[in-house]
């Protein structure tokens, strides 16, 4: 009887109390970050450890509210990273189906992550690739879509996205690359930053290669075809 009782308590702990505690704590965490800037992200910690032997490596991260960012930044990242950001519920199912189809056909698996998913990964998840990580990413994507809303998700994304070696967010990037504040970033500069986002450690917005430069022009062209809500322009 004692063994059964102990086993029963362990099962309740593993399958009831631990999951329940995780759900409550994660809800409180997401709710807190609806108003409080993330002090650090798992990616920042990961990079700091990765470059711990590099004496020239420093983490540059300065939070600024969306109202103090150039609207060009939002327009550019939406055009580059997630055309349907303002319409979907956090997941671009069409892009996911297309990526899986290409995988079955033997082609390389391309990214299908939305801005919401990237934000969830950056703020709440480790950088290790696994199905477990993807599960947590999906879970937090649902939470931030429900609790934060689009404006807050975009605000957080633009503040924590990796934009260079040790550079996180639009303010740090604007200072590092052009000596300006995020509020002064031009359309061309924003498009160059967005063009570098898939590979921020390999591409540079101030020394763009042919591909990055062409990609920036393509992003600027696409912007004119998309519709943006008034809040993008701080209205």
N, CA, C and O of each residue as an XYZ file, in Angstrom:
940
protein
N       0.814     -1.207      0.000
C       0.000      0.000      0.000
C       0.856      1.270      0.000
O       0.553      2.243     -0.690
N       1.939      1.233      0.797
C       2.810      2.399      0.856
C       3.460      2.671     -0.489
O       3.612      3.821     -0.900
N       3.854      1.561     -1.190
C       4.483      1.728     -2.495
C       3.493      2.329     -3.483
O       3.845      3.196     -4.283
N       2.220      1.845     -3.418
C       1.208      2.389     -4.305
C       0.941      3.852     -4.002
O       0.764      4.664     -4.910
N       0.914      4.181     -2.720
C       0.670      5.567     -2.318
C       1.788      6.475     -2.794
O       1.538      7.581     -3.274
N       3.036      6.002     -2.660
C       4.181      6.791     -3.119
C       4.140      6.959     -4.631
O       4.385      8.047     -5.151
N       3.831      5.878     -5.328
C       3.747      5.943     -6.782
C       2.641      6.893     -7.219
O       2.800      7.642     -8.183
N       1.524      6.860     -6.509
C       0.410      7.747     -6.828
C       0.792      9.204     -6.640
O       0.440     10.056     -7.457
N       1.519      9.492     -5.553
C       1.950     10.876     -5.301
C       2.939     11.343     -6.362
O       2.897     12.493     -6.801
N       3.831     10.439     -6.769
C       4.795     10.796     -7.812
C       4.104     11.076     -9.136
O       4.459     12.013     -9.851
N       3.106     10.246     -9.456
C       2.368     10.454    -10.697
C       1.627     11.784    -10.682
O       1.614     12.509    -11.677
N       1.007     12.098     -9.540
C       0.312     13.387     -9.427
C       1.290     14.545     -9.552
O       0.981     15.564    -10.171
N       2.470     14.387     -8.964
C       3.480     15.443     -9.032
C       3.921     15.675    -10.469
O       3.996     16.811    -10.938
N       4.214     14.568    -11.164
C       4.752     14.669    -12.521
C       3.699     15.105    -13.533
O       3.982     15.923    -14.409
N       2.503     14.574    -13.422
C       1.493     14.800    -14.451
C       0.443     15.842    -14.081
O      -0.352     16.238    -14.933
N       0.422     16.289    -12.840
C      -0.570     17.278    -12.430
C       0.057     18.543    -11.873
O      -0.130     19.628    -12.424
N       0.806     18.407    -10.774
C       1.292     19.591    -10.080
C       2.392     20.335    -10.845
O       2.371     21.564    -10.906
N       3.342     19.615    -11.420
C       4.407     20.288    -12.181
C       3.837     20.985    -13.420
O       4.153     22.154    -13.640
N       3.009     20.319    -14.244
C       2.409     21.031    -15.374
C       1.546     22.221    -14.942
O       1.570     23.274    -15.578
N       0.781     22.043    -13.850
C      -0.068     23.136    -13.383
C       0.777     24.328    -12.932
O       0.440     25.478    -13.213
N       1.877     24.043    -12.231
C       2.766     25.116    -11.771
C       3.396     25.830    -12.962
O       3.521     27.055    -12.972
N       3.794     25.043    -13.972
C       4.394     25.647    -15.174
C       3.401     26.567    -15.869
O       3.757     27.676    -16.269
N       2.172     26.120    -16.013
C       1.155     26.935    -16.685
C       0.910     28.235    -15.928
O       0.840     29.304    -16.534
N       0.781     28.148    -14.609
C       0.538     29.353    -13.808
C       1.719     30.315    -13.899
O       1.536     31.511    -14.125
N       2.935     29.788    -13.721
C       4.121     30.645    -13.763
C       4.329     31.254    -15.139
O       4.695     32.424    -15.250
N       4.099     30.473    -16.193
C       4.292     30.997    -17.549
C       3.260     32.075    -17.864
O       3.580     33.061    -18.527
N       2.033     31.900    -17.399
C       1.006     32.923    -17.590
C       1.387     34.221    -16.880
O       1.240     35.308    -17.440
N       1.875     34.103    -15.653
C       2.296     35.289    -14.907
C       3.486     35.966    -15.576
O       3.565     37.194    -15.623
N       4.411     35.158    -16.094
C       5.597     35.676    -16.777
C       5.193     36.468    -18.025
O       5.652     37.590    -18.240
N       4.341     35.873    -18.828
C       3.886     36.545    -20.052
C       3.100     37.803    -19.702
O       3.261     38.834    -20.355
N       2.255     37.729    -18.681
C       1.461     38.882    -18.264
C       2.366     40.018    -17.790
O       2.122     41.180    -18.114
N       3.400     39.692    -17.030
C       4.340     40.710    -16.559
C       5.043     41.401    -17.721
O       5.207     42.621    -17.723
N       5.460     40.604    -18.715
C       6.202     41.170    -19.845
C       5.317     41.920    -20.831
O       5.809     42.488    -21.806
N       4.020     41.921    -20.578
C       3.124     42.761    -21.380
C       3.429     44.234    -21.127
O       3.203     45.081    -21.992
N       3.950     44.535    -19.922
C       4.251     45.917    -19.559
C       5.725     46.148    -19.230
O       6.215     47.268    -19.370
N       6.432     45.117    -18.799
C       7.831     45.280    -18.373
C       8.765     44.794    -19.481
O       8.550     43.707    -20.016
N       9.793     45.562    -19.841
C      10.743     45.114    -20.853
C      11.518     43.879    -20.382
O      11.918     43.824    -19.219
N      11.737     42.903    -21.239
C      12.555     41.752    -20.851
C      13.960     42.216    -20.467
O      14.622     42.869    -21.273
N      14.428     41.902    -19.275
C      15.761     42.356    -18.867
C      16.878     41.668    -19.646
O      17.945     42.246    -19.853
N      16.632     40.444    -20.072
C      17.614     39.667    -20.832
C      16.830     38.560    -21.540
O      15.712     38.230    -21.145
N      17.426     37.994    -22.587
C      16.773     36.887    -23.291
C      17.711     35.687    -23.323
O      18.923     35.845    -23.173
N      17.159     34.483    -23.519
C      18.013     33.293    -23.617
C      19.065     33.412    -24.706
O      20.176     32.905    -24.550
N      18.728     34.081    -25.818
C      19.711     34.243    -26.897
C      20.882     35.107    -26.452
O      22.027     34.818    -26.798
N      20.613     36.155    -25.694
C      21.693     37.012    -25.190
C      22.636     36.212    -24.302
O      23.856     36.350    -24.393
N      22.067     35.381    -23.448
C      22.880     34.531    -22.573
C      23.678     33.534    -23.400
O      24.865     33.318    -23.151
N      23.026     32.933    -24.379
C      23.681     31.947    -25.244
C      24.877     32.569    -25.960
O      25.959     31.982    -25.987
N      24.688     33.745    -26.536
C      25.785     34.405    -27.258
C      26.916     34.819    -26.303
O      28.092     34.716    -26.651
N      26.559     35.280    -25.116
C      27.577     35.670    -24.145
C      28.461     34.486    -23.768
O      29.672     34.631    -23.609
N      27.846     33.317    -23.628
C      28.613     32.098    -23.341
C      29.422     31.680    -24.554
O      30.584     31.295    -24.430
N      28.810     31.755    -25.723
C      29.471     31.350    -26.967
C      30.733     32.179    -27.223
O      31.745     31.650    -27.684
N      30.668     33.480    -26.920
C      31.799     34.374    -27.183
C      32.547     34.758    -25.907
O      33.184     35.810    -25.849
N      32.470     33.914    -24.900
C      33.095     34.253    -23.614
C      34.607     34.444    -23.712
O      35.187     35.154    -22.890
N      35.255     33.827    -24.695
C      36.699     33.966    -24.850
C      37.078     35.150    -25.734
O      38.261     35.447    -25.901
N      36.085     35.821    -26.296
C      36.323     36.974    -27.157
C      36.294     38.239    -26.303
O      35.230     38.665    -25.853
N      37.447     38.827    -26.085
C      37.543     39.998    -25.215
C      36.851     41.223    -25.809
O      36.509     42.159    -25.087
N      36.648     41.212    -27.128
C      36.015     42.360    -27.777
C      34.489     42.246    -27.819
O      33.802     43.164    -28.267
N      33.973     41.120    -27.352
C      32.522     40.925    -27.406
C      31.831     41.647    -26.252
O      32.240     41.528    -25.097
N      30.796     42.386    -26.575
C      29.976     43.052    -25.563
C      28.514     42.952    -25.987
O      28.201     42.949    -27.177
N      27.642     42.874    -25.018
C      26.212     42.840    -25.300
C      25.672     44.264    -25.309
O      25.821     45.008    -24.340
N      25.045     44.629    -26.420
C      24.457     45.956    -26.568
C      22.941     45.796    -26.678
O      22.428     45.249    -27.654
N      22.250     46.276    -25.673
C      20.793     46.121    -25.618
C      20.214     47.308    -24.881
O      20.508     47.527    -23.706
N      19.388     48.074    -25.576
C      18.761     49.244    -24.982
C      17.290     49.272    -25.379
O      16.961     49.483    -26.546
N      16.422     49.061    -24.420
C      14.990     49.046    -24.699
C      14.477     50.457    -24.959
O      14.798     51.392    -24.227
N      13.682     50.594    -26.004
C      12.969     51.850    -26.238
C      11.524     51.493    -26.590
O      11.297     50.493    -27.270
N      10.553     52.276    -26.150
C       9.152     51.989    -26.500
C       8.927     52.158    -27.997
O       9.668     52.869    -28.677
N       7.901     51.498    -28.492
C       7.635     51.562    -29.930
C       7.404     53.000    -30.387
O       7.738     53.355    -31.518
N       6.843     53.817    -29.523
C       6.570     55.217    -29.879
C       7.837     56.003    -30.191
O       7.768     57.071    -30.799
N       9.004     55.481    -29.779
C      10.285     56.147    -30.044
C      11.097     55.425    -31.118
O      12.309     55.608    -31.224
N      10.415     54.607    -31.906
C      11.058     53.934    -33.039
C      10.513     54.503    -34.341
O       9.351     54.904    -34.416
N      11.337     54.535    -35.337
C      10.877     54.929    -36.658
C       9.868     53.903    -37.173
O      10.127     52.702    -37.095
N       8.723     54.347    -37.696
C       7.761     53.408    -38.277
C       8.344     52.581    -39.418
O       7.828     51.516    -39.757
N       9.423     53.085    -40.002
C      10.056     52.358    -41.098
C      10.575     50.997    -40.645
O      10.628     50.056    -41.437
N      10.949     50.892    -39.401
C      11.429     49.617    -38.874
C      10.336     48.566    -38.881
O      10.554     47.430    -39.304
N       9.158     48.950    -38.410
C       8.032     48.016    -38.391
C       7.622     47.631    -39.806
O       7.390     46.457    -40.095
N       7.535     48.622    -40.687
C       7.155     48.348    -42.073
C       8.137     47.373    -42.728
O       7.727     46.462    -43.449
N       9.410     47.565    -42.479
C      10.434     46.747    -43.125
C      10.430     45.313    -42.621
O      10.516     44.381    -43.421
N      10.330     45.115    -41.299
C      10.390     43.738    -40.782
C       9.132     42.956    -41.143
O       9.199     41.746    -41.360
N       7.985     43.629    -41.211
C       6.770     42.945    -41.636
C       6.883     42.529    -43.096
O       6.533     41.405    -43.455
N       7.374     43.438    -43.938
C       7.536     43.123    -45.360
C       8.560     42.019    -45.572
O       8.407     41.187    -46.466
N       9.594     42.010    -44.759
C      10.674     41.037    -44.936
C      10.389     39.696    -44.284
O      10.602     38.648    -44.894
N       9.909     39.725    -43.046
C       9.815     38.515    -42.240
C       8.440     37.862    -42.213
O       8.333     36.644    -42.068
N       7.377     38.674    -42.354
C       6.047     38.111    -42.068
C       4.962     38.999    -42.673
O       4.373     39.829    -41.981
N       4.704     38.818    -43.966
C       3.712     39.660    -44.655
C       2.332     39.597    -44.032
O       1.579     40.568    -44.104
N       1.987     38.474    -43.422
C       0.650     38.280    -42.866
C       0.600     38.504    -41.355
O      -0.354     38.091    -40.696
N       1.617     39.149    -40.814
C       1.703     39.342    -39.364
C       0.434     39.945    -38.782
O      -0.007     39.532    -37.709
N      -0.147     40.894    -39.457
C      -1.310     41.610    -38.931
C      -2.612     40.841    -39.124
O      -3.649     41.249    -38.601
N      -2.576     39.722    -39.873
C      -3.785     38.943    -40.129
C      -3.822     37.601    -39.404
O      -4.897     37.155    -39.002
N      -2.676     36.948    -39.229
C      -2.702     35.593    -38.680
C      -2.793     35.588    -37.152
O      -2.685     36.629    -36.504
N      -2.992     34.400    -36.597
C      -3.135     34.246    -35.145
C      -1.828     33.819    -34.477
O      -1.829     33.298    -33.361
N      -0.740     34.043    -35.160
C       0.569     33.657    -34.637
C       1.263     32.630    -35.491
O       2.476     32.447    -35.386
N       0.486     31.936    -36.360
C       1.032     30.878    -37.200
C       0.583     31.082    -38.644
O      -0.602     31.278    -38.915
N       1.529     31.033    -39.554
C       1.213     31.130    -40.982
C       1.079     29.709    -41.511
O       2.057     29.105    -41.951
N      -0.131     29.184    -41.464
C      -0.351     27.779    -41.817
C      -0.031     27.490    -43.281
O       0.422     26.394    -43.613
N      -0.261     28.456    -44.149
C       0.074     28.272    -45.550
C       1.569     28.092    -45.742
O       2.003     27.221    -46.496
N       2.355     28.916    -45.061
C       3.814     28.814    -45.156
C       4.317     27.507    -44.548
O       5.270     26.909    -45.046
N       3.669     27.069    -43.466
C       4.058     25.808    -42.826
C       3.794     24.635    -43.764
O       4.633     23.746    -43.909
N       2.610     24.640    -44.407
C       2.287     23.557    -45.344
C       3.250     23.538    -46.530
O       3.672     22.472    -46.978
N       3.591     24.717    -47.032
C       4.508     24.797    -48.158
C       5.899     24.307    -47.775
O       6.554     23.610    -48.551
N       6.350     24.676    -46.571
C       7.665     24.238    -46.104
C       7.719     22.721    -45.955
O       8.712     22.091    -46.318
N       6.642     22.137    -45.418
C       6.598     20.679    -45.258
C       6.537     19.975    -46.613
O       7.124     18.907    -46.788
N       5.831     20.569    -47.564
C       5.758     20.003    -48.912
C       7.129     19.981    -49.564
O       7.517     18.992    -50.186
N       7.865     21.086    -49.416
C       9.205     21.161    -49.995
C      10.147     20.176    -49.308
O      11.041     19.618    -49.945
N       9.946     19.966    -48.016
C      10.751     18.991    -47.278
C      10.518     17.589    -47.821
O      11.466     16.826    -48.009
N       9.253     17.247    -48.075
C       8.923     15.930    -48.614
C       9.504     15.731    -50.008
O       9.839     14.612    -50.396
N       9.623     16.822    -50.755
C      10.165     16.749    -52.106
C      11.687     16.690    -52.118
O      12.309     16.631    -53.179
N      12.279     16.708    -50.927
C      13.726     16.576    -50.826
C      14.478     17.879    -50.815
O      15.709     17.893    -50.777
N      13.743     18.982    -50.849
C      14.412     20.279    -50.802
C      14.705     20.668    -49.353
O      14.120     20.127    -48.415
N      15.616     21.611    -49.198
C      15.995     22.049    -47.847
C      14.788     22.648    -47.143
O      13.991     23.357    -47.757
N      14.656     22.362    -45.853
C      13.543     22.887    -45.069
C      13.750     24.376    -44.831
O      14.701     24.787    -44.167
N      12.847     25.174    -45.382
C      12.974     26.623    -45.213
C      12.188     27.085    -43.997
O      11.280     26.399    -43.529
N      12.546     28.246    -43.497
C      11.876     28.765    -42.325
C      10.446     29.190    -42.615
O      10.161     29.742    -43.678
N       9.554     28.936    -41.683
C       8.160     29.359    -41.835
C       7.685     30.062    -40.573
O       6.482     30.195    -40.345
N       8.637     30.516    -39.746
C       8.283     31.139    -38.476
C       7.773     32.558    -38.685
O       8.335     33.320    -39.472
N       6.723     32.900    -37.987
C       6.183     34.254    -38.019
C       6.959     35.139    -37.045
O       7.781     34.656    -36.266
N       6.683     36.431    -37.102
C       7.281     37.351    -36.131
C       6.865     36.961    -34.719
O       7.663     37.059    -33.787
N       5.632     36.523    -34.556
C       5.156     36.093    -33.236
C       5.958     34.896    -32.733
O       6.363     34.866    -31.571
N       6.187     33.916    -33.596
C       6.966     32.744    -33.204
C       8.412     33.113    -32.894
O       8.990     32.614    -31.929
N       8.989     33.976    -33.703
C      10.367     34.400    -33.451
C      10.481     35.142    -32.126
O      11.459     34.977    -31.396
N       9.482     35.957    -31.821
C       9.487     36.682    -30.551
C       9.374     35.717    -29.379
O      10.095     35.850    -28.391
N       8.476     34.753    -29.486
C       8.314     33.749    -28.433
C       9.613     32.977    -28.223
O      10.019     32.736    -27.085
N      10.263     32.590    -29.315
C      11.525     31.861    -29.211
C      12.603     32.719    -28.559
O      13.313     32.254    -27.667
N      12.728     33.965    -28.998
C      13.781     34.837    -28.478
C      13.632     35.122    -26.990
O      14.617     35.151    -26.253
N      12.390     35.331    -26.552
C      12.146     35.781    -25.178
C      12.010     34.630    -24.191
O      12.409     34.765    -23.034
N      11.453     33.495    -24.626
C      11.090     32.447    -23.672
C      11.807     31.106    -23.855
O      11.768     30.275    -22.949
N      12.450     30.874    -24.981
C      12.964     29.532    -25.277
C      14.476     29.513    -25.475
O      15.094     30.540    -25.757
N      15.051     28.340    -25.325
C      16.459     28.154    -25.613
C      16.662     28.151    -27.113
O      15.697     28.081    -27.875
N      17.905     28.225    -27.539
C      18.202     28.249    -28.971
C      18.449     26.849    -29.525
O      18.676     26.690    -30.724
N      18.406     25.846    -28.672
C      18.643     24.477    -29.126
C      17.481     24.002    -29.988
O      16.320     24.103    -29.592
N      17.805     23.481    -31.169
C      16.758     23.022    -32.078
C      16.276     21.633    -31.683
O      17.054     20.681    -31.627
N      15.001     21.535    -31.416
C      14.398     20.251    -31.072
C      12.895     20.407    -31.152
O      12.375     21.523    -31.171
N      12.189     19.262    -31.200
C      10.736     19.309    -31.227
C      10.182     19.810    -29.889
O       9.114     20.421    -29.842
N      10.910     19.549    -28.816
C      10.483     20.059    -27.505
C      10.519     21.579    -27.516
O       9.577     22.233    -27.068
N      11.616     22.143    -28.031
C      11.728     23.610    -28.126
C      10.608     24.180    -28.986
O      10.010     25.199    -28.640
N      10.325     23.524    -30.107
C       9.263     24.002    -30.989
C       7.904     23.952    -30.276
O       7.046     24.806    -30.500
N       7.719     22.945    -29.418
C       6.477     22.861    -28.667
C       6.317     24.029    -27.706
O       5.249     24.636    -27.632
N       7.382     24.342    -26.969
C       7.334     25.488    -26.058
C       7.152     26.791    -26.845
O       6.428     27.689    -26.417
N       7.812     26.878    -27.986
C       7.682     28.068    -28.836
C       6.230     28.273    -29.258
O       5.711     29.389    -29.212
N       5.581     27.182    -29.672
C       4.176     27.270    -30.079
C       3.292     27.678    -28.897
O       2.381     28.493    -29.046
N       3.568     27.108    -27.733
C       2.790     27.421    -26.533
C       2.886     28.911    -26.195
O       1.872     29.564    -25.950
N       4.098     29.436    -26.183
C       4.273     30.851    -25.842
C       3.770     31.764    -26.960
O       3.357     32.893    -26.696
N       3.801     31.288    -28.200
C       3.233     32.072    -29.302
C       1.744     32.295    -29.083
O       1.243     33.405    -29.262
N       1.039     31.239    -28.694
C      -0.393     31.357    -28.406
C      -0.624     32.350    -27.263
O      -1.529     33.182    -27.333
N       0.195     32.259    -26.214
C       0.012     33.145    -25.055
C       0.235     34.610    -25.413
O      -0.563     35.469    -25.036
N       1.315     34.902    -26.140
C       1.584     36.317    -26.431
C       0.571     36.886    -27.419
O       0.253     38.074    -27.364
N       0.066     36.056    -28.315
C      -0.984     36.530    -29.221
C      -2.237     36.888    -28.429
O      -2.894     37.886    -28.724
N      -2.570     36.081    -27.428
C      -3.780     36.314    -26.634
C      -3.604     37.445    -25.629
O      -4.521     38.239    -25.417
N      -2.422     37.523    -25.005
C      -2.217     38.457    -23.897
C      -1.576     39.770    -24.339
O      -1.970     40.836    -23.868
N      -0.603     39.708    -25.230
C       0.103     40.920    -25.637
C      -0.601     41.681    -26.750
O      -0.775     42.897    -26.671
N      -1.000     40.963    -27.778
C      -1.527     41.621    -28.974
C      -0.405     41.993    -29.930
O       0.774     41.923    -29.582
N      -0.787     42.388    -31.137
C       0.185     42.605    -32.213
C       1.175     43.736    -31.935
O       2.368     43.609    -32.211
N       0.675     44.832    -31.391
C       1.556     45.982    -31.175
C       2.667     45.652    -30.185
O       3.828     45.989    -30.415
N       2.315     44.996    -29.088
C       3.312     44.647    -28.084
C       4.278     43.593    -28.627
O       5.478     43.656    -28.358
N       3.763     42.629    -29.388
C       4.648     41.619    -29.966
C       5.685     42.287    -30.863
O       6.872     41.971    -30.790
N       5.234     43.209    -31.706
C       6.162     43.892    -32.606
C       7.142     44.764    -31.831
O       8.320     44.846    -32.180
N       6.655     45.409    -30.785
C       7.526     46.241    -29.949
C       8.626     45.404    -29.313
O       9.790     45.805    -29.319
N       8.271     44.250    -28.768
C       9.260     43.373    -28.147
C      10.223     42.827    -29.200
O      11.436     42.811    -28.991
N       9.680     42.382    -30.328
C      10.524     41.841    -31.394
C      11.584     42.846    -31.824
O      12.761     42.505    -31.935
N      11.168     44.080    -32.065
C      12.102     45.104    -32.531
C      13.117     45.493    -31.460
O      14.148     46.091    -31.769
N      12.834     45.159    -30.221
C      13.774     45.469    -29.140
C      14.747     44.341    -28.831
O      15.837     44.600    -28.319
N      14.383     43.091    -29.130
C      15.240     41.970    -28.716
C      15.845     41.192    -29.872
O      16.733     40.369    -29.650
N      15.393     41.426    -31.108
C      15.923     40.678    -32.251
C      17.423     40.898    -32.388
O      17.915     42.014    -32.217
N      18.145     39.827    -32.696
C      19.587     39.918    -32.907
C      19.845     40.637    -34.231
O      19.347     40.216    -35.275
N      20.623     41.720    -34.187
C      20.872     42.531    -35.379
C      22.357     42.704    -35.654
O      22.754     43.604    -36.393
N      23.163     41.859    -35.072
C      24.603     41.904    -35.259
C      25.270     41.200    -34.099
O      24.594     40.744    -33.177
N      26.564     41.106    -34.133
C      27.294     40.429    -33.063
C      27.187     41.221    -31.760
O      27.780     42.290    -31.618
N      26.426     40.680    -30.820
C      26.229     41.352    -29.545
C      25.264     42.518    -29.608
O      25.142     43.274    -28.644
N      24.571     42.676    -30.736
C      23.655     43.809    -30.932
C      22.223     43.302    -30.947
O      21.861     42.469    -31.778
N      21.410     43.804    -30.027
C      20.026     43.344    -29.897
C      19.076     44.528    -29.912
O      19.163     45.422    -29.070
N      18.189     44.523    -30.859
C      17.169     45.546    -30.921
C      17.535     46.740    -31.788
O      18.700     46.981    -32.106
N      16.494     47.476    -32.157
C      16.646     48.587    -33.091
C      17.493     49.726    -32.538
O      18.279     50.324    -33.273
N      17.341     50.034    -31.247
C      18.099     51.144    -30.671
C      19.592     50.848    -30.666
O      20.398     51.693    -31.054
N      19.961     49.651    -30.228
C      21.376     49.281    -30.213
C      21.939     49.233    -31.627
O      23.080     49.634    -31.856
N      21.139     48.740    -32.580
C      21.597     48.658    -33.966
C      21.780     50.041    -34.575
O      22.778     50.299    -35.247
N      20.815     50.934    -34.342
C      20.915     52.287    -34.891
C      22.142     53.013    -34.345
O      22.829     53.724    -35.078
N      22.410     52.829    -33.058
C      23.582     53.456    -32.450
C      24.884     52.862    -32.991
O      25.821     53.592    -33.314
N      24.933     51.533    -33.086
C      26.151     50.847    -33.515
C      26.481     51.125    -34.974
O      27.648     51.305    -35.322
N      25.470     51.160    -35.824
C      25.720     51.268    -37.260
C      25.721     52.696    -37.796
O      26.475     53.011    -38.716
N      24.875     53.568    -37.224
C      24.758     54.912    -37.783
C      24.892     56.026    -36.753
O      24.795     57.204    -37.095
N      25.112     55.665    -35.509
C      25.260     56.685    -34.473
C      23.995     57.486    -34.244
O      24.058     58.651    -33.852
N      22.826     56.859    -34.491
C      21.541     57.538    -34.357
C      20.637     56.779    -33.395
O      20.947     55.660    -32.986
N      19.537     57.388    -33.045
C      18.511     56.698    -32.268
C      17.580     55.949    -33.203
O      17.525     56.236    -34.399
N      16.849     54.990    -32.657
C      15.927     54.198    -33.470
C      14.862     55.066    -34.126
O      14.320     54.707    -35.171
N      14.564     56.202    -33.515
C      13.544     57.103    -34.061
C      13.977     57.754    -35.370
O      13.138     58.233    -36.133
N      15.283     57.771    -35.632
C      15.815     58.468    -36.812
C      16.146     57.531    -37.964
O      16.653     57.984    -38.990
N      15.875     56.247    -37.824
C      16.219     55.282    -38.873
C      15.396     55.555    -40.128
O      14.173     55.677    -40.066
N      16.076     55.647    -41.257
C      15.411     55.931    -42.526
C      14.842     54.651    -43.136
O      15.082     53.550    -42.641
N      14.085     54.817    -44.219
C      13.523     53.642    -44.896
C      14.627     52.737    -45.427
O      14.559     51.520    -45.256
N      15.627     53.301    -46.058
C      16.723     52.496    -46.599
C      17.458     51.753    -45.492
O      17.755     50.567    -45.632
N      17.753     52.438    -44.396
C      18.429     51.800    -43.268
C      17.579     50.678    -42.677
O      18.098     49.605    -42.369
N      16.291     50.914    -42.518
C      15.392     49.895    -41.974
C      15.348     48.673    -42.888
O      15.366     47.538    -42.411
N      15.291     48.900    -44.179
C      15.255     47.788    -45.134
C      16.564     46.999    -45.113
O      16.550     45.775    -45.247
N      17.680     47.681    -44.947
C      18.968     46.986    -44.848
C      19.029     46.139    -43.579
O      19.519     45.010    -43.607
N      18.531     46.683    -42.467
C      18.487     45.908    -41.222
C      17.613     44.671    -41.387
O      17.982     43.572    -40.972
N      16.446     44.868    -42.000
C      15.531     43.744    -42.203
C      16.145     42.689    -43.120
O      15.933     41.493    -42.920
N      16.895     43.122    -44.112
C      17.542     42.184    -45.036
C      18.598     41.343    -44.343
O      18.912     40.241    -44.794
N      19.147     41.854    -43.249
C      20.191     41.135    -42.506
C      19.634     40.197    -41.445
O      20.358     39.333    -40.950
N      18.359     40.349    -41.085
C      17.797     39.608    -39.961
C      17.936     38.085    -40.049
O      18.216     37.456    -39.029
N      17.754     37.471    -41.209
C      17.910     36.005    -41.227
C      19.313     35.533    -40.865
O      19.481     34.427    -40.352
N      20.329     36.367    -41.128
C      21.727     36.000    -40.827
C      22.469     37.220    -40.302
O      23.379     37.718    -40.965
N      22.096     37.712    -39.118
C      22.676     38.972    -38.630
C      24.157     38.896    -38.302
O      24.817     39.931    -38.211
N      24.701     37.686    -38.121
C      26.128     37.561    -37.823
C      26.969     37.473    -39.098
O      28.195     37.571    -39.049
N      26.306     37.289    -40.230
C      27.025     37.157    -41.498
C      26.823     38.349    -42.429
O      27.634     38.585    -43.325
N      25.747     39.097    -42.218
C      25.432     40.228    -43.091
C      25.564     41.532    -42.333
O      25.416     41.572    -41.111
N      25.842     42.596    -43.065
C      26.014     43.898    -42.439
C      25.182     44.951    -43.159
O      25.215     45.016    -44.388
N      24.434     45.779    -42.424
C      23.652     46.833    -43.059
C      24.499     48.033    -43.495
O      24.041     48.862    -44.281
N      25.714     48.124    -42.994
C      26.587     49.241    -43.394
C      27.591     48.818    -44.455
O      28.162     49.669    -45.137
N      27.810     47.538    -44.601
C      28.665     47.009    -45.671
C      27.913     45.892    -46.387
O      28.346     44.739    -46.383
N      26.786     46.239    -47.000
C      25.939     45.202    -47.597
C      26.557     44.603    -48.862
O      27.073     45.321    -49.718
N      26.495     43.289    -48.958
C      26.905     42.627    -50.178
C      25.822     42.773    -51.233
O      24.795     43.406    -50.992
N      26.049     42.188    -52.399
C      25.083     42.309    -53.489
C      23.716     41.747    -53.096
O      22.682     42.355    -53.374
N      23.724     40.566    -52.438
C      22.458     39.955    -52.066
C      21.700     40.824    -51.070
O      20.504     41.060    -51.238
N      22.385     41.301    -50.034
C      21.732     42.116    -49.006
C      21.173     43.395    -49.598
O      20.071     43.818    -49.246
N      21.929     44.015    -50.496
C      21.470     45.252    -51.125
C      20.242     44.999    -51.994
O      19.288     45.775    -51.962
N      20.263     43.915    -52.770
C      19.109     43.587    -53.609
C      17.898     43.250    -52.750
O      16.771     43.640    -53.058
N      18.149     42.519    -51.670
C      17.059     42.141    -50.771
C      16.434     43.381    -50.137
O      15.214     43.447    -49.988
N      17.242     44.352    -49.768
C      16.729     45.589    -49.174
C      15.838     46.339    -50.162
O      14.794     46.869    -49.781
N      16.245     46.382    -51.420
C      15.409     47.038    -52.436
C      14.095     46.286    -52.622
O      13.043     46.901    -52.797
N      14.155     44.956    -52.585
C      12.944     44.147    -52.731
C      11.987     44.390    -51.566
O      10.772     44.453    -51.757
N      12.541     44.526    -50.353
C      11.706     44.797    -49.174
C      11.020     46.151    -49.313
O       9.829     46.282    -49.030
N      11.775     47.155    -49.749
C      11.200     48.491    -49.932
C      10.088     48.474    -50.972
O       9.077     49.159    -50.816
N      10.271     47.692    -52.034
C       9.246     47.585    -53.073
C       7.996     46.889    -52.544
O       6.876     47.278    -52.876
N       8.188     45.869    -51.729
C       7.057     45.120    -51.180
C       6.257     45.958    -50.192
O       5.040     45.801    -50.091
N       6.923     46.842    -49.465
C       6.232     47.678    -48.484
C       5.064     48.439    -49.107
O       4.002     48.572    -48.498
N       5.272     48.936    -50.328
C       4.240     49.734    -50.983
C       3.011     48.912    -51.359
O       1.956     49.472    -51.657
N       3.143     47.589    -51.345
C       2.031     46.708    -51.709
C       1.258     46.207    -50.488
O       0.200     45.590    -50.622
N       1.795     46.477    -49.302
C       1.153     46.010    -48.080
C       0.350     47.125    -47.422
O       0.644     48.307    -47.596
N      -0.657     46.734    -46.671
C      -1.470     47.697    -45.935
C      -1.094     47.635    -44.462
O      -1.042     46.557    -43.869
N      -0.833     48.803    -43.875
C      -0.431     48.884    -42.475
C      -1.466     49.671    -41.669
O      -1.994     50.667    -42.163
N      -1.764     49.246    -40.443
C      -2.720     49.987    -39.607
C      -2.123     51.314    -39.121
O      -0.910     51.515    -39.178
N      -2.978     52.203    -38.650
C      -2.536     53.532    -38.224
C      -1.511     53.469    -37.086
O      -0.615     54.310    -37.012
N      -1.644     52.467    -36.194
C      -0.741     52.437    -35.040
C       0.710     52.207    -35.452
O       1.627     52.550    -34.706
N       0.923     51.633    -36.629
C       2.287     51.472    -37.121
C       2.972     52.832    -37.215
O       4.173     52.956    -36.977
N       2.182     53.856    -37.568
C       2.714     55.217    -37.764
C       2.540     56.079    -36.515
O       2.621     57.305    -36.594
N       2.300     55.442    -35.355
C       2.137     56.138    -34.080
C       0.877     57.017    -34.038
O       0.823     58.000    -33.299
N      -0.120     56.655    -34.828
C      -1.352     57.429    -34.829
C      -2.354     56.842    -33.847
O      -3.460     57.363    -33.707
